[in-house]
Structures are given as structure tokens and as C-alpha cells.
């Protein structure tokens, strides 16, 4: 079937297109840290400069029958969520992430008097909300990463020759699942 090129129809179908620079990220601290990271929610949407909508993969379970491989759907796996953060002079968001990781496992008290960190996941698991926005700031699609925690904070490079730039660092979060809401309504748990 041949498709005729029609620029008007193309413009109608793409409807302006989603823009990769129109997004927001909010980090909702875990119950065990609520109150100690109060300003995190207010600064995160401004300081997260690079993020991604989460991906997912369904594993493959091969089953063999008389020399033939039959591929069946396996378990779903969620890739870690990584974002890049602009480091302001107060280093507030980095400080919050370091406190969160310290809360999970102490740097100093490891093994001393049995204190090494919080072992109850309900106390250290938070949530991350990632919104793809339209050009008016309305949410096109929202992903809520459920039971998230920071697994990695990247180092910050220091360099005498790095003029006219702001320092950045990355945070990698692990999470259990995510829910999606979009312009077509709730999609639900995955």
C-alpha cells in the first residue's frame, strides 16, 4: 500500500510533538526521613536537568521441544532510573541524597554497637514522579516510580580549567515498579 506524502496530514498527526526539554522530576522522600529533607520537594524540579522516562524489559524464557527453541515471556525487569542534577552553591540536593543513603547504611557506625542503618524498607523507600509536559506545562504522561531509593551518587569532577560551567552529578535510583497516568487516563500498576 503506497502512502502519499501530505504535510498537512503529518502536522495533524504529530500535534506539535512532545518536547524532550519539557519535563519535571519530583522526589518524594521516604517516611523515615520526612521532615529532615523538607526543601527537597521544592528544589528538585528546578535542579534536575536531565532525566528519562523509565524503560522496561520482559525477559525471555526459552523452552526447547525436539531441537526447536520456543520463546515465552519471562519476568518484567525495570531499568534503574538515572537523572543529572545541577549542583547549586548550597549543594542542597546532593546533601539530601547523601543523608538518604546514610540513613539506609551508615558510613561511620557500620557494625558499631549493632547500628548500621535502617533495615525496614518501609522506612527508606520513597517515590519519584517524572512528568512529560506539553509546552504549556500540563502533564502529558506521568510516571510514579514506586519504592525507590538512591543506589548511586556519582562523583563530582573538580577541574581548574572548567570555566563558565556549573558542576553536575548523577543519581541512580532503584525501584520496584511504576504506575502511569496520561492524557488517556490511568494505565495502572506495571
RAWO-V527212 format. One record per residue. N is the residue number from 1. RES is the residue in one letter. SS is DSSP state (a for helix, b for strand, c for the rest). PSI is psi as a letter, one per 20 degrees, with the letter a starting at -180 (999 if undefined). BURIAL is b if it has 16 or more other ideal C-beta (glycine too) atoms within 10 Angstrom, else e. Layout:
N;RES;SS;PSI;BURIAL, N;RES;SS;PSI;BURIAL
//
This chain:
1;X;c;p;e, 2;X;c;q;e, 3;X;c;p;e, 4;X;c;p;e, 5;X;c;p;e, 6;X;c;o;e, 7;X;a;h;e, 8;X;a;g;e, 9;X;a;h;e, 10;X;a;g;e, 11;X;a;h;e, 12;X;a;g;e, 13;X;a;h;e, 14;X;a;h;e, 15;X;c;l;e, 16;X;c;h;e, 17;X;c;p;e, 18;X;c;p;e, 19;X;c;p;e, 20;X;c;i;e, 21;X;c;j;e, 22;X;c;n;e, 23;X;b;r;b, 24;X;b;q;b, 25;X;b;p;b, 26;X;b;p;b, 27;X;b;p;b, 28;X;b;o;b, 29;X;c;q;b, 30;X;c;q;b, 31;X;a;h;e, 32;X;a;i;b, 33;X;a;j;b, 34;X;c;p;e, 35;X;c;h;e, 36;X;c;i;e, 37;X;c;k;b, 38;X;c;g;e, 39;X;c;i;e, 40;X;a;g;b, 41;X;a;h;e, 42;X;a;h;e, 43;X;a;h;b, 44;X;a;g;b, 45;X;a;h;e, 46;X;a;h;e, 47;X;a;i;b, 48;X;b;o;b, 49;X;b;h;e, 50;X;b;p;e, 51;X;c;a;b, 52;X;c;q;e, 53;X;c;p;b, 54;X;c;q;b, 55;X;c;r;e, 56;X;b;q;e, 57;X;b;p;e, 58;X;b;p;e, 59;X;b;r;e, 60;X;b;p;e, 61;X;b;o;e, 62;X;b;p;e, 63;X;b;p;e, 64;X;b;p;e, 65;X;b;o;e, 66;X;c;l;e, 67;X;c;i;e, 68;X;b;p;e, 69;X;b;p;e, 70;X;b;p;e, 71;X;b;p;e, 72;X;b;q;e, 73;X;b;p;e, 74;X;b;b;e, 75;X;b;q;e, 76;X;b;p;e, 77;X;b;p;e, 78;X;b;p;b, 79;X;c;q;e, 80;X;c;q;e, 81;X;b;p;b, 82;X;b;p;e, 83;X;b;q;b, 84;X;b;p;b, 85;X;b;p;b, 86;X;b;p;e, 87;X;c;o;b, 88;X;c;r;e, 89;X;c;h;e, 90;X;c;i;e, 91;X;c;k;e, 92;X;a;g;b, 93;X;a;h;b, 94;X;a;g;b, 95;X;a;g;e, 96;X;a;g;b, 97;X;a;g;b, 98;X;a;h;e, 99;X;a;g;e, 100;X;a;g;b, 101;X;a;h;b, 102;X;a;h;e, 103;X;a;h;b, 104;X;a;g;b, 105;X;c;p;e, 106;X;c;p;e, 107;X;c;h;e, 108;X;c;g;e, 109;X;c;k;e, 110;X;c;o;e, 111;X;c;i;e, 112;X;b;p;e, 113;X;c;k;e, 114;X;c;j;e, 115;X;b;o;e, 116;X;c;i;e, 117;X;c;a;e, 118;X;c;p;e, 119;X;c;i;e, 120;X;c;o;e, 121;X;a;h;e, 122;X;a;h;e, 123;X;a;h;e, 124;X;a;i;b, 125;X;c;p;b, 126;X;b;a;b, 127;X;b;q;b, 128;X;b;p;b, 129;X;b;p;b, 130;X;b;p;b, 131;X;b;p;b, 132;X;b;p;b, 133;X;b;q;b, 134;X;c;a;e, 135;X;c;i;e, 136;X;c;j;e, 137;X;c;j;e, 138;X;c;q;e, 139;X;b;p;e, 140;X;b;h;e, 141;X;b;p;b, 142;X;b;p;b, 143;X;b;p;b, 144;X;b;o;b, 145;X;b;o;b, 146;X;b;p;b, 147;X;b;l;b, 148;X;b;q;b, 149;X;b;q;b, 150;X;b;p;b, 151;X;b;h;e, 152;X;b;p;e, 153;X;b;p;b, 154;X;c;q;e, 155;X;c;r;e, 156;X;c;p;e, 157;X;c;p;e, 158;X;c;p;e, 159;X;c;p;e, 160;X;c;h;e, 161;X;c;j;e, 162;X;c;m;e, 163;X;c;q;e, 164;X;c;l;e, 165;X;c;q;e, 166;X;c;q;e, 167;X;c;q;b, 168;X;b;r;e, 169;X;b;r;b, 170;X;b;q;e, 171;X;b;p;b, 172;X;b;p;e, 173;X;b;q;b, 174;X;b;q;b, 175;X;c;r;b, 176;X;c;g;e, 177;X;b;r;e, 178;X;b;q;b, 179;X;b;q;b, 180;X;b;p;b, 181;X;b;q;e, 182;X;b;a;e, 183;X;c;h;e, 184;X;c;j;e, 185;X;b;a;e, 186;X;b;p;e, 187;X;b;h;e, 188;X;b;a;e, 189;X;b;q;e, 190;X;c;999;e
//
